[in-house]
């Protein structure tokens, strides 16, 4: 075989193949793992998928469903962390019935319908700059009773506090509400409220 022919075979890659075909090169692409977002880590940590209903404050409709007397304020915070609302204010002896006289969150109609006549567990996931911060939450049917104000606590890290309430069957209806009373001083940040049928 002449040097010229050998050079031609080497140039075309035929020398590397036993069947006379050009050598194929395979590029292996490693899968790129996308880091989990803060919201995904949060949802997994608190097992939000297991709840019957989840209220997240990243949802604009949720924030639009909030109302409050003049004594209270809430502010939506979204700074790369979990989306949440910071609630502040104080009112002397607010009622837990009707829309409640605290910061009030009107729940979607499907929640009112699904919890009617069932015991439920209401879980609030919150945090506060001051350890051991006490705030209060009520579930009001605006029709057949309410849970009364339940004391919950929050600290520097996100934590879940749960209370149970037996919801009587709907009579006249009128929307269900979650009422929130912030601590007497300072603020509490709430990222999610979950509702689970308990029977």
Secondary structure as GFF3:
##gff-version 3
##sequence-region A 1 199
A	DSSP	alpha_helix	3	12	.	.	.	ID=ss1
A	DSSP	three_ten_helix	14	16	.	.	.	ID=ss2
A	DSSP	alpha_helix	38	45	.	.	.	ID=ss3
A	DSSP	three_ten_helix	48	50	.	.	.	ID=ss4
A	DSSP	beta_strand	53	56	.	.	.	ID=ss5
A	DSSP	alpha_helix	60	64	.	.	.	ID=ss6
A	DSSP	beta_strand	66	67	.	.	.	ID=ss7
A	DSSP	beta_strand	72	77	.	.	.	ID=ss8
A	DSSP	beta_strand	84	89	.	.	.	ID=ss9
A	DSSP	beta_strand	103	106	.	.	.	ID=ss10
A	DSSP	alpha_helix	109	115	.	.	.	ID=ss11
A	DSSP	beta_strand	119	127	.	.	.	ID=ss12
A	DSSP	beta_strand	133	140	.	.	.	ID=ss13
A	DSSP	beta_strand	150	154	.	.	.	ID=ss14
A	DSSP	beta_strand	159	166	.	.	.	ID=ss15
A	DSSP	beta_strand	177	181	.	.	.	ID=ss16
A	DSSP	beta_strand	187	197	.	.	.	ID=ss17
###
